[in-house]
Amino acid sequence: MSVNTTAKPLAIVTGATAGIGKACVYQLAEQGYAILLVARNSQKLTGCVAELAQKGFTDCYFLSLDMYQPESVHEIKTWVEQSNFDLTVLVNNAGGAEKSAPLEGLSDEDWSRTFEINVFNVVRMCRELLPLMGASGRIINISSVTASEPGHFNPHYSAAKAAQNNFTKHFAQVAAARGVTVNSVSPGVIETEGWQAHMQKSAGGASADSALEQGRDKASGNIPLKRLGLPAEVASVVAFLASEGAAYMTGSDITVDGGKRRQL
């Protein structure tokens, strides 16, 4: 397929309605990209696009899709092929783990679902959308510091992110033939809506504000900068990787964790 190099550049962001994904949407929109937001909740997607339009970002569109489903990537591909945009940036942000537990609390299904969204979904998105990208294309996969420093819980998630990082480095070699760069960003503890909800859910009888404060204190105790990260701080790194300034970077992983990971 030929690439329309005269069209407005398009950025696709999955998991786009909250947290890091939503922050990426705003920063890429500010850089002048048309945006295709992808997430499951159509109501949240509609609200996000309306918010963006109010701020003057009118070239924003959405697809309500479940990225656990293999066919979702084909719907995205069809949308791009039928659009008048030049696919330039792909941010694979959809991921996570539906269940949080130690090894003995995880079933084969838990492992399978976690690898489905964090690995197979990313593989499909990269493989199917690369042919639609031109020589200045950028693919950014959102990973996690747990890929290289797994903790006591959620081995399914840390193992999946490690596999994702391995694939990112492999695919960087594949995409280089087209002039497309492929990098990953590994956040540490970021205060997203999801993190806040988890803290409040596990707080027992504590008030919401107290639960958040206790969570911040506990999580930041072994972070040199003594605070949690913000979604916008991760999105800033994504925006850099999407820029011309990062044209000579590929196959790299950038850590955004306040100095917690000390790996050489």
TADA-V494747 format. One record per residue. N is the residue number from 1. PHI is phi in whole degrees, -180 to 180 (none if undefined). Layout:
N;PHI / N;PHI
This chain:
1;none / 2;-78 / 3;-101 / 4;-82 / 5;-81 / 6;-95 / 7;-81 / 8;-66 / 9;-68 / 10;-115 / 11;-116 / 12;-105 / 13;-127 / 14;-94 / 15;60 / 16;-94 / 17;-98 / 18;-157 / 19;56 / 20;-62 / 21;-60 / 22;-65 / 23;-63 / 24;-64 / 25;-56 / 26;-65 / 27;-69 / 28;-72 / 29;-62 / 30;-65 / 31;-82 / 32;101 / 33;-81 / 34;-72 / 35;-124 / 36;-110 / 37;-88 / 38;-126 / 39;-164 / 40;-84 / 41;-85 / 42;-65 / 43;-66 / 44;-66 / 45;-62 / 46;-60 / 47;-64 / 48;-64 / 49;-64 / 50;-65 / 51;-60 / 52;-63 / 53;-63 / 54;-63 / 55;-92 / 56;95 / 57;-97 / 58;-94 / 59;-91 / 60;-126 / 61;-136 / 62;-146 / 63;-128 / 64;-90 / 65;-140 / 66;-100 / 67;-73 / 68;-69 / 69;-91 / 70;-56 / 71;-71 / 72;-60 / 73;-63 / 74;-71 / 75;-67 / 76;-65 / 77;-61 / 78;-63 / 79;-60 / 80;-64 / 81;-62 / 82;-91 / 83;-89 / 84;-105 / 85;-107 / 86;-102 / 87;-64 / 88;-117 / 89;-130 / 90;-126 / 91;-111 / 92;-87 / 93;-103 / 94;-59 / 95;179 / 96;110 / 97;-142 / 98;-73 / 99;-127 / 100;-109 / 101;-168 / 102;-73 / 103;-53 / 104;-69 / 105;-97 / 106;-113 / 107;-92 / 108;-59 / 109;-65 / 110;-60 / 111;-64 / 112;-63 / 113;-64 / 114;-69 / 115;-70 / 116;-59 / 117;-83 / 118;-92 / 119;-117 / 120;-63 / 121;-60 / 122;-66 / 123;-59 / 124;-63 / 125;-62 / 126;-65 / 127;-64 / 128;-83 / 129;-97 / 130;-54 / 131;-62 / 132;-92 / 133;-101 / 134;-88 / 135;-70 / 136;-104 / 137;-67 / 138;-133 / 139;-117 / 140;-126 / 141;-102 / 142;-87 / 143;-110 / 144;-164 / 145;-64 / 146;-67 / 147;-62 / 148;-112 / 149;-133 / 150;-66 / 151;-98 / 152;-83 / 153;-114 / 154;58 / 155;-65 / 156;-65 / 157;-73 / 158;-65 / 159;-66 / 160;-65 / 161;-69 / 162;-63 / 163;-64 / 164;-61 / 165;-63 / 166;-61 / 167;-64 / 168;-56 / 169;-66 / 170;-64 / 171;-69 / 172;-59 / 173;-70 / 174;-65 / 175;-73 / 176;-59 / 177;-63 / 178;-99 / 179;82 / 180;-95 / 181;-97 / 182;-135 / 183;-136 / 184;-129 / 185;-123 / 186;-113 / 187;-75 / 188;-91 / 189;-82 / 190;-116 / 191;-82 / 192;-96 / 193;-61 / 194;-65 / 195;-65 / 196;-63 / 197;-64 / 198;-65 / 199;-64 / 200;-68 / 201;-69 / 202;-96 / 203;-88 / 204;68 / 205;-92 / 206;-70 / 207;-68 / 208;-60 / 209;-65 / 210;-65 / 211;-62 / 212;-66 / 213;-64 / 214;-64 / 215;-64 / 216;-63 / 217;-62 / 218;-67 / 219;-70 / 220;-87 / 221;-59 / 222;-110 / 223;-102 / 224;-54 / 225;-80 / 226;59 / 227;-160 / 228;-84 / 229;-82 / 230;-111 / 231;-53 / 232;-63 / 233;-73 / 234;-75 / 235;-62 / 236;-63 / 237;-69 / 238;-60 / 239;-62 / 240;-64 / 241;-63 / 242;-82 / 243;-90 / 244;-66 / 245;-64 / 246;-105 / 247;-63 / 248;-102 / 249;-107 / 250;-155 / 251;74 / 252;-101 / 253;-123 / 254;-109 / 255;-91 / 256;-128 / 257;-143 / 258;70 / 259;91 / 260;-68 / 261;-81 / 262;-112 / 263;-68 / 264;-85
